[in-house]
Amino acid sequence: MQEDTTDAEPDWDTPLQINLTPGLLIHALFGTANTVHTGWTSCVDDTFAQEDLVTMDEATGNYCRLVEQEYVEDGNDDMVWHDWAVELRLGDTLITGHWQIQATTSPMDWEWCSKEAEKAFEKGCILFGKRVRRGVGIEEPGPGTQPPKQQRH
């Protein structure tokens, strides 16, 4: 007698297949980015990277990467840029979103760019069945940074 499996639930390890395009991923992940592009090779220069976080599918080599980097604009040594890049590799295709600001921009703008890039990274990790857990980081004041002045009322 053959068992009726129409009411059985799918196994949790059943492979799923979906069709994604770079355009769909750009729309879903990088809507607030300053710049978005596709490519065959990474645009991230590891020598400029200050932070680098990667989640990877070991079987395929696909990955989602969040890189925080800082660099000087070509031809203008006074123009320093800070960039949060989320790089998604699926097969041979790279899709990258950038949140870029000048390094001298206000901390509020830094916070916004950082959060937007982190949200995109968090969503990208879902493609690999991974969740992002937030941590606490300590930032040391830079040289010449003075603490806020206290006022008595």
C-alpha positions as CSV (number, residue, x, y, z in Angstrom):
1,M,0.0,0.0,0.0
2,Q,1.4,3.4,-1.0
3,E,1.5,6.1,1.6
4,D,-0.3,9.4,0.9
5,T,2.2,12.2,1.2
6,T,0.0,15.1,0.1
7,D,-0.7,16.1,3.7
8,A,2.9,15.7,4.9
9,E,4.8,18.9,5.6
10,P,7.9,19.6,3.5
11,D,11.2,18.6,5.1
12,W,13.1,21.6,6.6
13,D,16.1,20.8,4.5
14,T,14.2,20.7,1.2
15,P,16.2,22.9,-1.3
16,L,14.3,26.0,-2.5
17,Q,14.8,27.7,-5.8
18,I,14.0,31.3,-6.6
19,N,14.7,33.6,-9.5
20,L,16.5,36.8,-8.5
21,T,17.9,39.5,-10.7
22,P,20.4,42.2,-9.8
23,G,17.5,44.8,-10.2
24,L,15.3,43.0,-7.7
25,L,18.1,42.8,-5.2
26,I,19.0,46.4,-5.7
27,H,15.4,47.4,-5.1
28,A,15.1,45.3,-2.0
29,L,18.5,45.9,-0.4
30,F,20.0,49.1,-1.6
31,G,17.1,51.6,-1.9
32,T,18.9,54.3,0.3
33,A,22.4,53.8,-1.0
34,N,24.2,56.7,-2.7
35,T,25.6,54.5,-5.4
36,V,24.8,51.0,-6.6
37,H,26.5,49.0,-9.3
38,T,27.1,45.5,-10.6
39,G,30.4,44.0,-11.6
40,W,32.5,40.9,-12.2
41,T,35.2,41.9,-9.7
42,S,35.0,43.7,-6.3
43,C,35.5,47.4,-6.2
44,V,36.6,47.2,-2.5
45,D,40.3,48.0,-2.0
46,D,41.2,45.9,1.1
47,T,44.0,48.3,1.9
48,F,41.4,51.0,2.7
49,A,39.2,48.6,4.8
50,Q,38.7,49.5,8.4
51,E,36.1,46.9,9.2
52,D,35.2,43.8,7.2
53,L,32.3,41.4,8.0
54,V,31.4,38.5,5.7
55,T,28.8,35.7,5.7
56,M,29.5,33.0,3.2
57,D,27.9,30.0,1.6
58,E,30.8,27.6,1.7
59,A,29.3,25.2,-0.9
60,T,28.9,27.9,-3.6
61,G,31.3,30.7,-2.7
62,N,28.5,33.2,-2.6
63,Y,28.7,35.8,0.1
64,C,27.4,39.0,1.6
65,R,30.0,41.4,2.9
66,L,29.9,44.7,4.8
67,V,33.0,46.7,4.5
68,E,33.7,50.1,6.1
69,Q,36.5,51.9,4.3
70,E,38.1,55.3,4.1
71,Y,40.0,56.8,1.2
72,V,41.2,60.1,-0.2
73,E,39.6,61.5,-3.4
74,D,41.9,61.3,-6.4
75,G,43.6,64.6,-7.1
76,N,42.3,66.2,-3.8
77,D,44.2,65.1,-0.7
78,D,42.0,67.2,1.5
79,M,38.8,65.3,0.5
80,V,38.6,62.2,2.6
81,W,35.6,59.9,2.1
82,H,34.1,57.3,4.4
83,D,32.3,54.5,2.7
84,W,30.1,51.7,3.9
85,A,29.8,49.1,1.1
86,V,27.6,46.1,1.1
87,E,28.8,43.6,-1.5
88,L,26.7,40.6,-2.5
89,R,28.2,37.9,-4.7
90,L,25.9,35.4,-6.3
91,G,27.6,33.2,-8.9
92,D,29.8,35.4,-11.0
93,T,27.8,38.6,-10.4
94,L,28.7,41.2,-7.7
95,I,26.1,43.7,-6.6
96,T,27.4,46.5,-4.4
97,G,25.7,49.4,-2.6
98,H,27.6,52.3,-1.2
99,W,26.7,54.7,1.5
100,Q,29.4,57.5,1.3
101,I,30.0,60.7,3.1
102,Q,32.9,63.0,3.6
103,A,34.9,62.1,6.7
104,T,34.3,65.5,8.2
105,T,30.5,65.1,8.1
106,S,28.5,65.2,11.3
107,P,28.2,62.1,13.6
108,M,24.5,62.0,12.9
109,D,25.1,61.5,9.2
110,W,27.7,58.8,10.0
111,E,25.2,57.0,12.2
112,W,22.5,57.1,9.5
113,C,24.9,55.7,6.8
114,S,26.1,53.0,9.2
115,K,22.6,51.9,10.1
116,E,21.4,51.8,6.5
117,A,24.3,49.7,5.4
118,E,23.9,47.4,8.4
119,K,20.2,46.9,7.5
120,A,21.1,46.0,3.9
121,F,23.8,43.6,5.2
122,E,21.3,42.0,7.6
123,K,18.8,41.5,4.8
124,G,21.5,40.1,2.5
125,C,22.5,37.6,5.1
126,I,19.0,36.1,4.9
127,L,19.8,34.8,1.4
128,F,22.3,32.5,3.1
129,G,20.1,31.5,6.0
130,K,22.1,33.6,8.5
131,R,20.9,36.1,11.1
132,V,22.9,39.1,12.2
133,R,23.4,39.7,15.9
134,R,24.3,43.2,17.1
135,G,27.1,43.8,19.4
136,V,28.6,46.7,21.4
137,G,31.6,48.5,20.1
138,I,33.8,51.1,21.9
139,E,35.1,54.0,20.0
140,E,38.1,55.9,21.2
141,P,38.2,59.6,20.7
142,G,40.5,60.7,17.9
143,P,43.5,62.9,18.4
144,G,42.6,66.5,19.3
145,T,39.0,65.5,20.2
146,Q,37.8,67.4,23.2
147,P,35.0,66.2,25.4
148,P,31.8,68.4,25.4
149,K,32.0,71.3,27.8
150,Q,29.8,71.1,30.9
151,Q,27.6,74.0,31.7
152,R,26.1,74.7,35.1
153,H,22.7,76.2,35.2
